[in-house]
């Protein structure tokens, strides 16, 4: 019985720390910088410009995934898709 109680307390402590770390990460995002990037993306979209994303290794995979998200998912409700690579 004590083992179950101890495991539950460890799990709760782990989850609490995990959630706290994610909240701190989200709170550290500079919203003014994100708004600036959105403004640039909207301008590129309006002008029919292409947005290039790049990275090396895992960052390359992240940039490829983001380009797909922006070019397909975010473009669904728009009259024309974002042009990105």
Secondary structure, 3 states (H helix, E strand, C coil): CHHHHHHHHHHHHHHHHHHHHHHHHHHCCCHHHHHHHHHHHHHHHHCCCEECCCCCCHHHHHHHHHHHHHHHHCCCCCCCCCEEC
